Structures are given as C-alpha cells and as structure tokens.
Amino acid sequence: MQLTHTMEKFVLHWGEMGNKWGVNRTVAQIHALLFLAGKPMNAEEIQETLGVARSNVSNSIKELQSLNLVQMVHTLGDRRDYFTTGTDVWELAKVIVEERYRRELAPTVGFLADLINEPEFATESEDVQQRIKDTHQFVDTLTSWANEMLKLSSTTLNRILKLGATIQKFLK
C-alpha cells in the first residue's frame, strides 16, 4: 500500500504519540496504518508500507491483539493472516479505555482495598489512613463512572463530551 502525504504524517505522528502513551512506536504506527487503510492487510504489506522489520511487525501485531485493537481475518484462497482494526474512533477509544482500566486501574482499586483491610493499616496515622481511603474512593469513583460511560453508544458519548463544562449548569 502506498501512503499519501497526509496518511504518512498521521502514521508518524501516531507513532510519536504512542511513545508518550507508553506504547511502542511501531505498535502505534501499525494501528494507525490499519485504521486509515480501512481494510485488512497482511504482515508483508504492513512491513513494506512502514519499512520496518518483519519481526517488529509480528511482535507489534501480537501486542495490538493483546490490547484487543487488532483482529486476525482470513481471505478465501489465501493462506496468509490478515489484520484489521475498527474504523469507528469512538469504539476504538472505548476499547483503549477498557484495556487501560483492566491493566492499570482495576489492580490499583484491588490493591488499595486490600491495603485498607490489612491489620497494619489501623496502626497508621489518621492522616495517612484518610489519604489512602480518599485515593481508593477517587479511583473507585472514576472507574465506576468510566464503566458507565463505556456502556453508552458512541453517539450518546459524543453528545455528553461535547457538553463539556456546560454540564455544570445542570448540577447547580
């Protein structure tokens, strides 16, 4: 696949942003490529388009699959594996949030709950206890809210986010 100038700039930028989000540059670039292509691509096509090593493509695809961002598909008469991703940016964002919750926030909520329930917790100063309880409450509330938002349709979620700060008017 030949990238247009705009596509190339997007893929390169997405790779740089991936680094800032804690994702390998090539992983992010492959996801961006599949997103823009809007059609399944095999590993050789990805390798040739991005100019990266075959082993890098293979490892990156595995990482994207573990994040539930890329799916393997097959074509009749072709033994090669093809890879695709969603093209609805809202649905992809939901997948990313779900995976980050599962990998980062859920373990933290569990850890804090366990910490609070340890007998040694009662021996801590009231200030330390309160800060840990506040942290647990914050992370738990944030994740509960995020989980409720993830249940919404992309259209509804888009409307809510567009409301932005104007939602404050309804809460006063």
MOZI-V854773 format. One record per helix or strand of 2 or more residues. SS is the DSSP state (@ for helix, = for strand). FROM is the first residue (numbers start at 1). TO is the last residue. If there is no record, write none. Layout:
# MOZI-V854773
ss: (SS | SS)
from: (FROM | FROM)
to: (TO | TO)
This chain:
# MOZI-V854773
ss: (@ | @ | = | @ | @ | = | = | @ | @ | @ | @)
from: (5 | 25 | 41 | 43 | 54 | 71 | 78 | 89 | 119 | 126 | 154)
to: (20 | 37 | 42 | 50 | 66 | 75 | 84 | 117 | 123 | 150 | 171)
